Amino acid sequence: MASAGRPRAPLLLGRLWGSPRGACVRVMAPPHCFALELPGCTVAHFAVGDVVPGARCDPQGLAALLGPPGRSYSLCVPGPPGGDCAARVRAARLSQRLLRQLRRDPLQRCPLRRLLCYWPGGGAGGVQHGFLLHDPSGSPDTRSALFALLGAHPEAARLGEFVGDEGRQVWQQLWELQAGAGWRQVGREPVVAAPEPALHPVVPDLASSAVFPHRGAARAVLEACTPFIPEAGAVLGLVDQCPEELQKGKFPIIAIEGLDATGKTTVTRSVAESLQAVLLKSPPACVSQWREIFDDEPTIIRRAFYSLGNYIVASEIAKESTTSPVIIDRYWHSTAAYAIAAEVSGGLQHLPPAHHPIYQWPRDLLKPDLVLLLTLSPEERMQRIEGRGLERTKEEAELETNSVFRQKVEVSYRRMENPGCCVVDASPSKEEVLQMVLSLIHNNCN
C-alpha cells in the first residue's frame, strides 16, 4: 500500500455521485469511499465528505498522492439505479467511449488510473467505475478539455477537481454543467483516508457484470445489445435453440483448463484420441467467429458473450455424451477465472476469499464429471510461448507481461468449486502428462 513516506505520485480521486441536472442546491449524500489502484497492484482507499467509520486524517499522505505539483481530476458515468440491465449496458459503453477519448489529444499526455466508488458496507449495484486523470503541468487547458468532453456526454454529470491548501489538506471541488449557465462549482469537501473493506468493493457486482450465475442473466445483457450489435442477435438465436434443461449421457465429460502454453491443446487432442472421445471447445466454432467483435466491447458485454458460449457448447456436450466420452478444451472455469482476475483490482489478497459464492458452478449449466487444470512454472510457460505466435485475447496476452494478473487467474482457477479443478503438473514429457491425465480420468469417472 502507498504510504506517506513514498514519493509524490500523479494520482487523483473523485466523488462519483451526482444530483439532477440543473440542480442549484447542494444535497448532502452519505459518505462515499473510493478504491484507487496504485503501482505494484496495491489499492488505496479514500473518502470524500462526511466522516466514514474508521477514516483518519492523513493530510501528508493524501497531499503526496493527490496534491500538487500539477492538478488531478476525476470523471465517471453514474451507475443506473436498481437492476436495469439495459441501463448498465449503456453506462458501460459510455464509460468505454470516455476512456478512449481520454487517451487521445489533448488529454493523452495525462496519466490515467482506475477508480471505484462505493458505499461502505454496500451490496450489489453500489459500485461505480471511474477514471482518474492527473495533469503534471496543472494547465487550465486541461480542465477546459475535460469540460468539452463531458459536455458532449452529459450523462457523465460531474467533474471532480482536487486542490490542496497551505496546510496540505486536500479538497475536492465539484463542477456541474447546469442548463443555461455552463459549468459551475457546486461543492467543496475534504478528502480523508479510509480503511480497506473486508471484501473488495467490486465483488458484490461480479454476478451482474462479469461472472453470471445463470443463463438468463447473461442473455439479458446481449438482448440489450441487439439494437447496436447485430451479432448479439445471432448469438441469442443460437442460445434459444438450446434446451434450458439438459441431461448428460452415460459417457464421461472431462473439461481441460490451463493458461496458454501449458500443453492444453496437445493434451486434449491426445486424450480424445486415446479415449475415442469427441473433442469440443468453448466458445464453440459457431460463435467464435465473432470473438473479435465482442472482445472490443465493455466487460459486461464481453463476459455475457463468453458465458453464453458455454451454454451453447453444453447443448453439444449433452448430445455427444450419449454415444462417447467428451473432452472440452476450456469451459466455465476459464470464463470465470479470467473475469474475476481482470475485474478485481489489486493483488492476490484482494480476490474473493475461498468458498465465496462467485466460485460456484452456475446452477443451470451442464457440469463436467472432471475438470483438469494443467499448470507450469512461469519460466517454462514463457519458454514455450516464445516464437509460437498464438492467437490470444487481450487478457491472455496480458498474462505474459503482468505476473500478478497471471497469479490471480491461477488462484481463481484453484478456488473453483462444485466441481473444483484437479491440478496436473504439465512440465514432464507429453507422454508422461498424457498418462497422468488418463489415470485421473479412469480413477474419477465411471
PyMOL commands that set and color helices and strands:
alter all, ss='L'
color gray80, all
select helices_A, chain A and resi 59-66+85-102+140-151+154-156+203-209+215-225+230-240+264-275+285-288+291-295+299-320+332-343+348-350+357-359+378-385+394-401+403-415+430-444
alter helices_A, ss='H'
color red, helices_A
select strands_A, chain A and resi 32-38+42-48+71-76+112-118+128-135+158-164+170-178+182-193+253-258+278-281+326-329+370-375+422-425
alter strands_A, ss='S'
color yellow, strands_A
deselect
rebuild
show_as cartoon
